[in-house]
Amino acid sequence: MTLRRLGGGLLGAVLLLTSLVGCARRVPPVDDGPGPVPPPTATTTVYVAQRIRTLDPAKPQVQALAVKDGKVLATGTKDEVLAAAGQDARVVDLGDVTVVPGLTDAHGHLAGLGQGLVTVNLEGVDSKSEALERVSSAPASAFQGEWLLGRGWDQNDWQDKAFPSRADLDSRFPTRPVALSRVDGHALWVNGEALRRAGITRDTKDPAGGRILRGADGEPTGILVDNAMTLIEAVLPPATDEQHAAQLTAALQRGAQVGLTGVHDAGMDLRTFRLLQRWDKQGKLPLRVYAMADGQTGDRETYLKDGPYEGRMLTLRAVKLTLDGALGSRGAALHQDYSDEPGHRGLLLLTPEEYEARVRAFMARGFQVCTHAIGDRANTVVLEVLSRSAEATGTQDGRHRVEHAQVMRAEDFERLGRNNFIASVQPTHATSDMPWAEARVGAERIRGAYAWQRLKASGAVLALGSDFPVERPDVLAGLYAARTRQDPRGQPEGGWYGGQRLSGEEALEGFTVGAAYASFAEGRRGRLQPGMDADFVALSVDPVDAPASELPGAQVRLTVVAGVEVFRAFQR
């Protein structure tokens, strides 16, 4: 997904969030960021738990681990680890929990998550009327200048699955501009006042890679798809610095609360990168952030000029490009017509020539290239261009990534694996899309969609994520979807195309070792071995052996990053 940043403020909402260590304290002023994260203590700490899954082949399960100076000192039985830690070690008995290596979301959007926490939340609404009620009850934090903002609607969840219209909003907001982002970030629902301010009329032509949906009378309906959204963004006032900082603070805290020790941010704008870079230098970042530069906008020129960056908790050595739209808004680029819209094959947001030019420029500058590709045509173009460009630039070992790899032809599975590309996929996309995805592409093409075992069989490394805020950042939900391909009620029986399910260990590896490999960090993270970073999470259930049905109701008890407890759900 290309998540459009439509602003929003936080005002006092941040004050309601827990602190980075899970206990009550004053939240710092929003322009100061998340607050200083204490450095790793010189004191050795021994954590004891019912079960510790290390993903270390030599010691896959242990009882205890010792942490010192932000690194794993030792793993083993309690007696072994206490002996290695020394008499002065601090001992923390976590009780009946399962500890796993640090969980990383390999594809998320921190700015979008923070924004979604404070604007009108339309996730889960089951009708247009409910969506309108939520917009009418918008909190003060949902306003950016005069504009009222929200996100998360999905017409596929409504009984009437047609797109909503400007008229629906005009009846309640005749003079205030309103812009509501679809759940996938690839369509906007706006009112007449927003169209007026953007100068969009019946005579406005569709921009390249975008659609202005129109009624039978030729007038814009209020739905703008993919590149057409830029017409609104051009007139939208930006978030204030305070709002921007507050949103990122909220997003980082939310990540720690749901058990994330790291995030691969898929398409970071330069403003967000500069702020996180400052916080990183000040020691304020509680999570590891692997940033993909925004290669879609004019920010790419500065990223190309400055090159990769390596800080303590922030790394930038990748670029995110977006080739097509989303399946839900029929923007994904297909080789053949949509099964439920004859004559339409989706959108390429960049021409293949422009895409290749950007790919080669970033490869030559030392960047890993990560490309959003949903439809089978987009995946074909991406794999052809990446293969050709990697050879031309000598970056065959660049671990270039296909973000989503959602609908693919048989020959492209083989091409992806043969070229050592990484498949960055999001398990909850399959379980969210399963009610309607087959209607979009038909019974034959759906067999090459969300096909995780086929991707693994090709030889591709799987890096798992959520695409938050398109989906919730809760990693336990991702582990559940990966194992079951079912909704929280356990439907459909056996899972949707259940042969593509991942085992418990495969799912855990996707959020740990797979994500580490995808960010060139497999020598430092992804497993709990002596000398590796002390990033780990304590969960109330075993994500590998416990019944998958227990995962949706499970809890994150502790999140530790570089030896620092950044979230704790219990008091000492």
N, C-alpha and C positions, 0 to 999 in steps of 0.2 A: 504494500500500500504506500502511496505517497500521501502522507498526512499533511493537510493544509492547516496552517496555523491561523485561526480566526480570532485569536485574542481572548479576552476575558480577564477579570480581575479576581483577587482573592480576598481583599479587605480583611475582615477579622476571622475568616474561616480557618486560616492556618493555626490560630490559637486553639482550635479544637483538636488538633492532631497530637498524637503522642510524640514524645521526644525521641531522639535517635536511639536512646538506650531503653525505651519502653517504660520509663518512670516519669512522674510528673515533674516538670520544671518549666521555667519561662521559655517560650519560644523566642529566639532572637528576632530583632526587627527584620522585616522581609528583605530589605536591601542588603542585609548582611549575609544572606545565604543560610544554609542549614546549621551554621554554628560550628565552632572548632571541634574536630574529631580528635579525641585524645590519641597520642602516638602509641604504638605498641609498647606495653610495659616490659621492663627488664626482668620482672618477676616471672618465673615459670608457672604456668597454669596447667593443671591436669583436669581434663574433662572425662567423666565416667558416665557411661550410658548403658542401657540394656543391650543396645546393638549399635555399632559404628560400621557403616559400609564405606570402605576406603576406596573401592575400585582399583586397589593395588593387587595385581594378580598373585603376589607373594603372600599377602595377608588380606584377603578380601573382607573378612569380618573380625573386628577386635572389640575389646571392652573399654579401652581408654586411649586417649591421645594427649600428648603434652605439647604445649605451645610456648614458644619463647621468641621475643623480638619479631613477632609477626609471622613466624615460620613454624611448621610442624617439627617438633624436636624428636618425638618418638611415638610409635603406636604399638599396641599389643595388649596383653592382659593388664589388669590393674596393677598387680605387683611389679610386672616388668616396667611399666611406664613410670610408676612411682620411683623405682630404683634409678631410672634414667634421669628423672626430673630433679632428684635431690631432696634433702630434708626440708628445705625452705619453700617448697612448691605450694602454691595455692591449689586446693582441690575443690572442684565443682561437681557435685553428683547431680546429673540431670534426670535421673530416675528412669521411668519407663518410656523412653523415647528412642527413636532411630535417628542417628546422626549420619548425614550424607555430605559429600563434598559440596562446595559452594555451588548454588544453582544460578545459572546465567540465562537470561532471556536473550536469545540470539537475534531477535528482531523486534524492537519496540521503538517508541517515540516519546521521550521524556517530556518535551514541551507540550505535546498533544495530551499526554496523560494529565499533566498539571492543569492544563486548560480545561480538560473535561471534568476535573474535580470541582470546578467552581462555576461553569456556565450551566445552561439548562441541560439537564441529563435526560435524553430521550431513549436510553437503552431500555429494552424490555417492554416498551409500551405496545399494547396489542391492538390499537386502533388509532386512526387519525384523530378522532375526537379526544382521546386521552392525551395524545401529543399536544394538541392545541391547548388543553387545560394546563398542562405543565408549562408551556410557554407563557400562558397568561399569568401564571404564578411565579414568574422568574425571580430569582434572588437578585439583590442589588449587584452582586459580583458578576452577573451575566452581562452587564452593560459595558461596552467599550466605546467611549464617547456616547454618541446618540444611538449606536447600533446595539440591538439585542441579539445575542449569540447563543447557540446551542449545538448539540451534536448527539448522534447515536440513533436516529430514526432508521427504521428498516421496513419498507412497505411489504416485504415478503412475509413479515410476521403479522400482518393485518388481514382481516377477512376479505376486505377489498384490497387486492394486491396492486392496484394501479398506483402510479406515482401521484402524490398530492399536488396541489396547485397553488398559485399565488392567491387565488380567490379565497382559499381557506384561511390564509393569513390576513388578507386585506379586511375581512369582516371584523377582525379584532384589532388590527394594527394598521389603520388607514394612513397614518402620517409618520410612524416610526419605522426606520429600516430594520428588517429582520433577516438574518442569514443563519440557516440551520444545516449543518453538515451531516450527510448520510453516514451511517456507521462505518463504512469502509473508507471514508474520506475522499471518495471519487465522484460525489455529486452534492450539489447545494440546492436546498429548497428556500426560495426567497420570496418576498412579497413585492407588490407593485412599487412601493417607495424605494426599495433596494434597487430594483430594475431601473427606476427613473434616475437615481443618483449615479448609476453606472452607465447611463446612456444606452441601455439595451432596449431596442424596439423591434418591431416586425421586420425592419430593414437591415438590422444587424446581421452580418454573415457569421456563420459558424467559424470560429478560429480553427486553425490546423490542430488536429488532435482533440477537438472538443465538439460538444453538441449543445445547442440551445433548443430544448424541446418546445414544440409549438403546437397549438391547437388547430382545429379544422379551419379557423379563421386566419391562421398565419401568425397570430399573436403569441409571444413567449408565454409558456405556461407557468414559469417560475422554477423550473428544474433546469439546472446547468450541470453538464457532465464533463468531468476531466478538465481539459484546458480552457473550457468556457468559464470555469470558476475564477480564472485570473481576472476576468472583467470586473468581478465584484471585489477581489482582493486589491485591485488597483486603487479603489476609492475608500477602502476600509481604513480607518485610523489605526495606527499600530498600538499595541499594548504599551502602557507606561513602563519605565524601568522597574518600578516597584511591583507592578502587576506581574511582569515577566519573571522577576526574581522569586516572587511568592509562589508562582505556579511551579517553577522548577524545585523549590524547596518542598512543596507538597508532593511532587512526583517522586523525589528521592526518598522521602520518608515512607511513602506508600510502598515503594519497592522493597525497602528493608522489612516492613511489616508483613509482606506476603512471602518472604523468604528468599528474595533475590540478593545475591552478593555482587552481581554484575549485570550490565545491560549493554547490548550492542545497539546503539542508537542509529536507526536506519534513515539517514538523510538529515544531518544536523545543519541548521542554518548558521550562518557566521555569527550572528548576534548571540545565539545560545552557546556556541563554542567558546566565544570570548569570555562569557560569564563563567562557564564551567572551568575554563583555563585559569581564570583569576582565583576561583574558589579552590582549585587544586593546588595552586601555589601557596595559598593561605592555609592549607590543611583542613579544608572544610568539606571535602567530598566524602560521604559515608560509603558509597558504592563505587565499584570499578566501572568506568564507562569507556567502552570501545566505540569511538565515534566514526561514523561514515560521513564524510563531507557531502553536503548537498551539491550534487553535480548537475542539477536540473535548472537552477536559476543562475543569475549573474554572480552569486557568491563563488561559483566555481573558479573564476579567474583569480581571486585572492587565494583560494586553497591551492591552486596550481602554482602560484608564485611562491607561497610560503612553504609548501611541501609538508611531509608528515611531521607529527609531533609526538613526543613521548614524555609524559609527566609521571607523577607518582601513581595517581589513581585514574588519570585520563590519558588515553592514547587515541591518536588520529593517524591511521595509515590506510584507510579505505575510503572509497567514494561510492555513493549510492546514485544510481541512474534509474529512471522509471520509463519503461518502454510502452506499457499499455495500461488500460484501466482495470476495473474490477468486474467480476462475473455478475455480482448482484445488480449492478447498474448497467449491465450489458456493454461495458467499455472494454472488457478483455478482448484482445485481438485473436480471432479464430481464422483457421484456414478456410472453413466453410461457414455457411450461414448459421446464426443462432436457431436452434430447434424451435424456440418459441417467438422468434421474430424473423421470419423469412426476409431476405434481402439485406440484412444487417450482419456485419461481421466484426463489429467492435472498432477500436481505435488504436492506432499507433501514436503515441504522444511525441515521439521523435521520428524523423525519417531514418531509415536504416543507415543512410550516409552520414547524417549528423550524429547518430548514435555511435557509429564506428569512429568518427573523428574524436569524439569525447573519450571513448574507451582508450584509444591509442595515446592520447595526450596524457591521461592519468596513469596508464601503465608505464609510460616512459619516465614519469616523474616519481615512480616507486610506489604507487598506490595499488592496493588490492581493489579490483572492480567488482561491485555487488549490484546486480540488476534485478529490479522488479519485473517479473514475467508471470502473468496469470494464464492467458490463453495459449493454445498450442502454436499459433502463428508467432506470437511474441517469443515463446520459448525456442522455436526454431531459429529465429533471427538472432537471439541472444547467443545461442550455442555456436552458430556459424561465425558470428563476429568475434566472440571471445576466443574461439579456437584459432582463427586466422590472425587476430591481433596479438595474442600471447606469443605465437610463433614469430611474428614480425618484430616484436619488441623484446624477445628473449625472456619472457616472464611466464614460461610454462609452469614454473613452480610457485606462481603467485597466489595460489589458493583462491582463484576467482570464484565468485559465488552467484548462484541463481536464487534470488529471493522469491519464495513461494513455490516455484516450479509446480504450478497447480494443475494445469491440464497439458498433457504431453503425448506426442505420438510415440509409437514403439521405437522408431529409429533414434529418437532424441534421448530416450532413456540410455541407450547404449552409448551415444555420443557424450553425454554428460559424465558417465563413469569413466569412459576411455580417456578423457582429458583431465581427470583428477579435479574436476570442479566440485564445489561444495553445494549440496542441496539444503538451503535454509528454509525450513517448513514450519508451519504453525498448526499443531494438532487440533486446536479448538476451532480453526476455520472449517475443518471437515464436519464437525458436529453442529456448528451453526448453520452451515450451508446445505446440509443433507436434505432438508425438506423440499428444496427447490432446485438444487444444482443440476439434477438429471434433466429437469424440464428445459434448462438452458442449452445443454449440449447433446442430449439424447442418450440412448442406452449403450451405444458403441463407444462414443468418446468418453463417457463417464468412467469407463474401466481404466483409462489412463489418467484419471484425476485423483488428487490427494492420495497417490499410490506410494506409500512409504516403503513397503517391502520391495516393490519394483525398483525404487530408487536405491535402496540398499543393495539389491542384487546386481545393480549395474556397477557397483564398486564405489559409489559416491558416499562421502561422509555426510551424515545427517546432523545438522545443528538445529535444535528445536527452540521455538520461541512462541510468542503470543500475538505479536503485532498490536500490542496495546497502544492506544485505547480502543482500537477496533474490537478487540476482545479484552476481557479483564486481565490484569497482570498476574493474577493468582496462579502460581506455578503448579499448585496441586490440581487445579482444573486442567492444566495442560497434560500433566502426567495421567490423569484419569482418561481424558479424550484419546491420548496416544494408545493406552492399553485396551480401551473398550470400543471406540468409535460409536459411542452411545450418548444419549442425553442423560441428565442427572437421574431420570427415572428408570434408567436401564433399557431404554428403547432405541433402536429396534433390537429385538432379541438376536443375540449373536453378533451384533454390531453391523453398521452400515458398510457393506462390502468388507466383511469382517476379516477376510484373508489378508488385508493390508494393516491389521493391527500390529503394534509393537509389543514385545514382551516387557515386563516390568523393568528388567535390567537394560534393555535397549532404550526404553523411554528415559530412564535415569541417565544413561550415557549421553543421550542427545542434549540434555540440559547441563551436562558437566564436561566430559571429555570431548564430545563433539563440538560444543561451543568454544572450548579452549583451543582446540585445533583450528577452528575457523577464524580465530583471532591471533594465531601464531603464539599461543601461550601454553601449549601442552606440556612444556618442560617446567612450568611454574604452577599451573592450576589444573583443576579437573579431577585430581585424585588426592587422597590424603596419604602422603608419603613423607618421610623425614627430608627436610630441606625445601619442601614445596610451601607455597603460601598457605597460611592458616585461614582459609576461607571455608566455612562449613555452616550447615543449617541443622537444627534439631527439629524433628517432626513428631507429631503424636502418633503416627502410624508408619509402618514400614512400607515405602512406596513400591518395593519390589515384590515381597511375598504376601503382604496383607491383601485381603480381597479388594479388588478395585473399587467396589461399592463403598468402601470406607473412606476413599480419598476426598470426595466432595465435602464431607463434614469434618475433615481433619484440621489440625491447627499447627501453625508455626510457633514453636516455643522459644527459639533462639536463633538469631542471625549474627554470624561473626565474620568480619572482613579484616584481613591482615592482623588477626589476633585481637581485634577490638569488637566488643559486643555492641552492635549498632541497633539491635532490637531485642528486647527481652519481654516475654509475655508473662513473667512471674516476678515476684519480689523475693529478694534474698532474705 
